[in-house]
Amino acid sequence: YLKNFGGMLAAGLAAFIFLVMAITTSEKLIARLGGNYWKLIQRVGYFALFLALIHIFVATNARWSLWLSGKTDMPSSFLVFVFGVLVILARLAALLIDRTKS
C-alpha cells in the first residue's frame, strides 16, 4: 500500500470533499451558508475531481500499460479518466470565456 500512498491519499481527500459537498447541498444549509460561500464549497468539487483522477491514474496505470502494449482490452477506468479530464477542461474553458467577457 505504501507504493500507492499518494493515490490513496488523493482518494481520501476527494471523498472527504465530496462528502462536505453532499452535506451542504440541503436548502437549509445553502440559506445558512449564503450563496457565495456555498458556491465556493461546490467549486472545490473540481479539485476533488482532480484528486480522484490522480487516484485512478495511480491505481490503474499498470493496466493501462498492458492495454497500450496490446496485451489486454481497454480498461473502463481509462474512459472514466478521460471523461473526468474533459469535465475539468470544460470548466477551465468556461472560466476563460467568463473572464474575457468581463
WOGIUR-V696676 format. One record per helix or strand. SS is the DSSP state (alpha for helix, beta for strand). FROM is the first residue (numbers start at 1). TO is the last residue. Records with the same first field share a line. If there is no record, write none. Layout:
# WOGIUR-V696676
SS = FROM-TO / FROM-TO
This chain:
# WOGIUR-V696676
alpha = 2-23 / 27-33 / 35-68 / 76-101
